[in-house]
Amino acid sequence: MFTHISGVSIPTAMFPKVAVVGGGITGACVASLLSNTFDVKVDLFDQGRRGPGGRASHRIEQEKRWDHGCQFFRADTQSFLSHVNEWIQKGYCMEYKGKFGSNHSDADFFGFPSKPPFFIGIEGMTTVVDRLLNDCPSETFSLHAGQRVSSILRDPQTQEWTIFGTGGEAAYHDTPEAMASKAEY
């Protein structure tokens, strides 16, 4: 049974429950797969200030948007490529055909992938996450946005799991730990 994170109490259901911590591309893929494929209840907890997305988040200011974390992704396995091809058909993403530039420097930050194809979200990288989560059935999926999970404990007697954390300003990823820990219960 999941209980108490920022006043959220999740009732026990007739089918198994899964908590997904983190609403980036991986968390969204897991939540989508589980809630659409299996008889499980999925609760996704994400601490993002602007909603789920993780490194795939993008900013919007004065009607301009830009990806500031993950600007593109690759599908290096056939299994993942089959999912990406489905996303392309649904309008979540597309292959990026543009050119990449680089500043020739000895300080190679992360290395640059040399082999296409590269994929981008249709309206920014957050589109991939948003559309995956929007396709989750409401009967089997709940998003708990602005929630910072601090610990997960299992009761040795009941074998039930309890999730602890906080919400609001203290939940955001850039909140100092000292402030976040004061808000936990």
C-alpha positions in Angstrom: 0.0 0.0 0.0 1.4 3.5 -0.9 0.7 6.2 1.7 1.4 9.8 2.5 3.5 11.9 0.3 2.5 15.5 0.6 -1.0 14.6 1.8 -1.5 12.2 -1.1 -3.0 8.9 0.1 -3.3 6.2 -2.5 -6.1 3.7 -1.8 -5.5 0.0 -2.0 -6.8 -1.5 -5.2 -7.7 -5.0 -6.4 -4.6 -5.3 -8.6 -0.9 -4.9 -7.9 0.6 -1.5 -7.6 3.9 -0.1 -8.9 5.5 3.1 -8.0 7.7 4.8 -10.6 10.0 7.4 -9.2 11.1 9.9 -11.8 9.1 11.2 -14.8 11.8 11.4 -17.5 11.8 9.4 -20.7 12.6 6.2 -18.9 10.0 6.7 -16.2 7.4 7.6 -18.8 8.3 4.5 -20.8 8.0 2.2 -17.8 4.7 3.9 -16.6 3.2 3.6 -20.2 4.3 0.0 -20.7 3.0 -1.1 -17.3 -0.3 0.8 -17.3 -1.2 -0.1 -20.9 0.0 -3.7 -20.9 -0.5 -5.3 -17.5 -3.2 -5.3 -14.8 -1.3 -3.0 -12.5 -1.9 0.4 -10.9 1.0 2.7 -11.7 1.7 5.8 -9.6 4.5 8.0 -11.1 6.2 10.5 -8.7 8.1 13.4 -10.3 9.7 16.4 -8.6 9.9 18.6 -11.7 9.0 22.3 -11.3 7.3 22.4 -14.7 5.9 18.9 -14.8 7.5 15.6 -15.7 10.2 15.3 -18.3 13.5 15.1 -16.4 16.4 15.9 -18.7 13.9 15.9 -21.6 12.2 19.0 -20.1 12.1 22.2 -22.0 11.6 25.8 -21.0 9.0 28.2 -22.3 9.5 31.9 -21.8 7.6 34.6 -23.7 6.2 32.0 -26.1 9.7 30.7 -26.9 10.7 27.2 -26.0 14.0 25.4 -25.9 15.4 22.1 -24.8 18.1 22.6 -22.2 18.9 19.1 -21.1 18.5 16.3 -23.7 18.2 17.9 -27.1 17.9 14.6 -29.0 18.0 10.8 -28.4 19.1 7.7 -30.3 17.7 4.3 -30.5 20.7 1.9 -30.4 18.8 -1.3 -30.0 16.2 -2.9 -32.3 13.8 -3.2 -29.4 13.9 0.5 -28.5 13.8 1.5 -32.2 10.5 -0.4 -32.6 9.1 1.8 -29.8 10.5 4.9 -31.5 9.0 4.0 -34.8 5.6 3.7 -33.1 6.1 7.1 -31.5 6.9 8.6 -34.9 3.7 7.2 -36.3 1.8 8.7 -33.3 3.5 12.1 -33.8 5.5 12.1 -30.6 8.9 12.5 -32.3 10.7 12.5 -35.6 14.1 11.8 -37.0 16.4 14.9 -36.9 17.9 15.5 -40.3 19.7 18.7 -39.5 23.4 19.2 -39.0 25.3 19.3 -35.7 28.1 21.8 -35.1 30.8 21.7 -32.5 33.4 23.9 -31.0 36.7 22.2 -31.6 38.2 22.1 -28.2 40.3 19.8 -26.1 37.5 19.8 -23.4 35.2 17.2 -24.8 32.2 17.5 -22.5 30.4 14.3 -23.3 31.5 13.1 -26.6 29.4 13.6 -29.7 27.5 10.7 -31.2 28.7 10.1 -34.7 26.1 7.7 -36.1 22.5 8.8 -37.0 19.6 8.5 -36.8 18.9 11.0 -34.1 15.4 11.7 -32.9 13.7 14.8 -31.4 10.3 15.5 -29.9 7.9 17.2 -32.3 7.3 20.3 -30.1 10.3 19.8 -27.9 11.7 16.8 -26.0 9.0 17.1 -23.4 6.5 16.1 -26.1 7.7 12.5 -25.9 7.1 12.3 -22.1 3.8 14.2 -22.2 2.3 12.0 -24.9 3.5 8.7 -23.4 1.9 9.7 -20.1 -1.3 11.1 -21.7 -1.8 7.7 -23.4 -1.8 6.0 -20.0 -5.4 5.0 -19.0 -6.7 7.0 -16.1 -8.0 3.9 -14.4 -4.5 2.4 -14.0 -2.2 5.5 -13.9 -1.8 8.5 -11.6 0.8 11.2 -11.9 2.0 12.8 -8.7 3.8 15.9 -10.0 5.9 18.2 -7.8 6.6 15.3 -5.4 10.1 14.5 -4.1 10.5 11.0 -2.9 13.0 10.8 0.0 12.7 7.2 1.1 10.8 4.0 0.5 10.3 1.6 3.4 8.8 -1.9 3.7 7.0 -2.9 6.8 8.5 -6.3 7.8 5.3 -7.5 9.3 2.7 -6.4 6.7 5.1 -6.5 3.8 3.5 -3.2 2.6 5.6 -0.4 1.1 5.4 3.2 2.2 6.7 6.1 0.2 7.9 9.2 2.1 8.6 12.6 0.6 7.5 16.2 0.2 5.7 18.4 -2.2 5.6 22.1 -3.1 8.7 24.3 -3.2 10.7 21.8 -1.1 10.2 19.1 -3.7 12.0 20.7 -6.7 15.2 19.2 -7.8 17.2 22.5 -7.2 16.0 23.0 -3.7 18.8 22.7 -1.1 18.7 19.5 0.8 18.5 21.4 4.1 15.2 23.0 3.0 13.8 19.8 1.5 14.6 17.7 4.6 12.7 20.1 6.9 9.5 19.6 4.9 9.6 15.8 5.0 7.4 13.9 7.3 
